[in-house]
Amino acid sequence: MQSYRDLRIWKRAHALVRELYRMTGDLPCAARQIVGDELRGASIQIPAYIAAASRSLAPADYAAALNRAEAALARTEYFLLLGLDVEDLPLELSHALLAEIRAIDRALAALRERLSGTPDERATRPYRLGLGIVRSPME
């Protein structure tokens, strides 16, 4: 059985968490408590759910755990967007992280689709990211 640590999607999600921790560690104390803690809490769930999914025996259970990772990823994206709106997050780094979130989202959706056989429009929907303009998968 392959370890979750060998999965590319887990490695990407884990790297995202590490980068978010570095970025939020530089926030002033009040901002770190409000946005930083929520962002950290949401982001650590992504690789955790991927790790849990890798231990599932049934494809439906694997797909359900991946869906929970997708939900945590959506929460992470929201808190990063909120941080851009209300805190002084580094703009260039934040946009790079938003792009990585979208890439991970598409990869998770594609993997879940392969497991469940259910098409998911997020796997192929294009995203447009400009300064302050972000299209979410639900628009």
C-alpha positions in Angstrom: 0.0 0.0 0.0 1.3 3.4 -0.9 1.9 5.9 1.9 0.0 9.2 1.8 3.4 10.9 2.0 4.2 9.5 -1.4 1.1 11.1 -3.0 1.8 14.2 -5.1 -1.5 15.8 -4.0 -0.6 15.4 -0.3 2.9 16.9 -0.9 1.3 19.9 -2.6 -1.2 20.4 0.2 1.4 20.0 2.9 3.6 22.5 1.1 0.7 24.9 1.0 0.2 24.6 4.7 3.8 25.2 5.4 3.8 28.4 3.3 0.6 29.7 4.9 2.1 29.1 8.3 5.2 31.1 7.3 3.1 33.9 5.9 0.7 34.2 8.9 3.5 34.0 11.4 4.6 37.4 10.2 1.2 39.0 10.9 0.7 41.3 13.8 -0.7 39.6 16.9 -4.3 40.7 16.5 -4.4 39.8 12.9 -2.8 36.4 13.5 -5.4 35.6 16.1 -8.3 36.5 13.8 -7.4 35.6 10.3 -4.2 33.7 10.8 -5.6 31.1 13.2 -8.7 30.4 11.0 -6.4 30.2 7.9 -4.1 27.8 9.7 -6.9 25.7 11.1 -8.6 25.3 7.8 -5.4 24.6 5.8 -4.1 21.8 8.1 -7.3 19.8 7.5 -6.5 19.5 3.7 -3.5 17.2 3.9 -5.0 15.5 7.0 -8.1 14.5 5.0 -5.9 13.3 2.1 -3.9 11.2 4.5 -7.1 9.7 6.0 -8.5 9.1 2.4 -5.4 7.1 1.6 -6.3 4.6 4.3 -9.8 4.0 3.0 -10.5 0.6 1.6 -13.6 1.4 -0.4 -13.5 3.8 -3.3 -16.6 5.6 -2.1 -15.0 6.2 1.3 -11.8 7.4 -0.4 -13.9 9.8 -2.5 -15.8 11.1 0.6 -12.6 11.8 2.4 -11.3 13.7 -0.6 -14.5 15.7 -0.7 -13.8 16.7 2.9 -10.4 17.8 1.8 -12.0 19.9 -0.9 -14.3 21.5 1.7 -11.3 22.4 3.9 -9.6 23.8 0.8 -12.6 26.0 0.1 -12.5 27.3 3.7 -8.7 28.0 3.3 -9.4 29.9 0.1 -12.1 32.0 1.8 -9.9 32.9 4.8 -7.0 33.8 2.5 -9.4 36.1 0.5 -10.7 37.6 3.8 -7.1 38.2 4.9 -6.5 40.1 1.7 -9.5 42.2 2.3 -9.0 43.0 6.0 -5.4 42.4 6.8 -2.1 43.4 5.3 -1.2 40.1 3.6 1.6 40.1 1.0 -0.3 40.6 -2.2 2.0 38.7 -4.6 2.4 35.7 -2.3 -1.3 35.6 -1.5 -2.1 35.5 -5.3 0.4 32.7 -5.8 -1.1 30.8 -2.9 -4.6 31.3 -4.4 -3.4 29.9 -7.7 -2.0 26.9 -5.9 -5.3 26.4 -4.0 -7.1 26.3 -7.4 -4.6 23.8 -8.8 -5.0 21.6 -5.8 -8.8 21.9 -6.0 -8.7 20.7 -9.6 -6.4 17.8 -8.8 -8.6 16.7 -5.9 -11.7 17.0 -8.0 -10.1 14.9 -10.8 -8.9 12.2 -8.3 -12.3 12.1 -6.7 -14.0 11.9 -10.1 -11.8 8.9 -11.0 -12.8 7.2 -7.8 -16.5 7.9 -8.0 -17.1 8.1 -11.7 -19.1 11.4 -11.2 -18.1 14.3 -13.5 -17.1 17.5 -11.7 -17.1 20.8 -13.6 -14.4 22.2 -11.3 -11.8 19.9 -12.9 -12.1 21.7 -16.2 -13.5 25.1 -15.3 -11.0 27.9 -16.0 -10.2 30.5 -13.3 -9.3 34.1 -13.8 -7.3 35.9 -11.2 -6.5 39.6 -11.4 -5.7 42.2 -8.8 -8.6 41.9 -6.4 -10.7 39.8 -8.8 -11.1 36.1 -8.1 -13.6 33.8 -9.6 -14.7 31.0 -7.3 -15.6 27.5 -8.5 -19.2 28.2 -7.6 -19.7 31.3 -9.8 
